[in-house]
């Protein structure tokens, strides 16, 4: 599962992007996705289990990546 999440996530990183991203699967049955300012994105196994396909996983990862790109961490 970790390899799949990382592979999909890395395909979403724009070519030439200066931002670095890491995608990590967290063994937790509660659905969640979180992002650190460093570009590390955590997705729980509970979230992954709710998704129907890779496109939905890509959406979740892209959403979290946008938080990093838009520097939403500064608002906390």
WOURQUI-V697941 format. One record per residue. N is the residue number from 1. PHI is phi in degrees with one decimal (999 if undefined). OMEGA is omega in whole degrees, 0 to 359 (NA if undefined). D_FIRST is the distance of its C-alpha to the first C-alpha in Angstrom with 2 decimals. Layout:
{{N;PHI;OMEGA;D_FIRST} {N;PHI;OMEGA;D_FIRST}}
//
This chain:
{{1;999;180;0.00} {2;-58.8;180;3.81} {3;-62.6;179;5.44} {4;-62.2;181;5.15} {5;-60.9;180;6.25} {6;-64.9;180;8.61} {7;-61.3;180;9.89} {8;-65.1;180;10.77} {9;-60.3;182;12.17} {10;-65.5;176;14.21} {11;-66.8;182;15.66} {12;-83.2;181;17.02} {13;-69.5;181;18.96} {14;-61.5;178;22.53} {15;-59.9;180;24.17} {16;81.8;180;26.50} {17;-64.7;176;25.00} {18;-84.2;179;26.25} {19;-81.4;177;23.46} {20;-106.3;180;20.56} {21;-125.3;173;17.14} {22;-128.3;184;14.24} {23;-119.4;185;10.98} {24;-125.2;175;9.66} {25;-94.3;180;7.52} {26;-107.8;179;10.33} {27;-75.1;181;10.59} {28;-146.5;181;13.29} {29;-72.0;179;14.31} {30;-81.6;181;16.43} {31;-64.7;177;15.26} {32;-159.6;173;15.62} {33;-145.6;182;15.02} {34;-138.4;181;17.21} {35;-131.0;172;18.42} {36;-97.8;179;20.57} {37;-60.0;181;23.49} {38;-72.8;183;22.09} {39;98.4;175;19.39} {40;-83.2;182;16.51} {41;-115.8;180;14.43} {42;-107.8;177;12.71} {43;-127.9;182;10.76} {44;-79.0;176;10.76} {45;-63.4;176;8.79} {46;-63.7;177;12.20} {47;-66.8;182;12.21} {48;-60.3;181;9.07} {49;-67.1;179;10.72} {50;-83.2;185;13.85} {51;-85.2;183;12.90} {52;-91.7;185;14.21} {53;-161.1;182;12.82} {54;-67.0;179;11.41} {55;-63.5;178;14.85} {56;-67.9;176;14.60} {57;-63.5;178;11.45} {58;-59.7;178;13.52} {59;-62.6;180;16.42} {60;-60.8;181;15.00} {61;-64.8;179;13.99} {62;-63.5;178;17.41} {63;-59.9;179;19.18} {64;-66.8;177;18.04} {65;-61.9;179;18.95} {66;-63.4;176;22.32} {67;-60.9;178;23.02} {68;-69.6;183;22.89} {69;-60.4;181;24.96} {70;-89.4;179;27.47} {71;53.4;179;27.66} {72;-63.9;179;27.43} {73;-62.2;179;27.02} {74;-70.4;182;30.76} {75;-79.7;181;31.65} {76;-78.2;NA;30.55}}
//
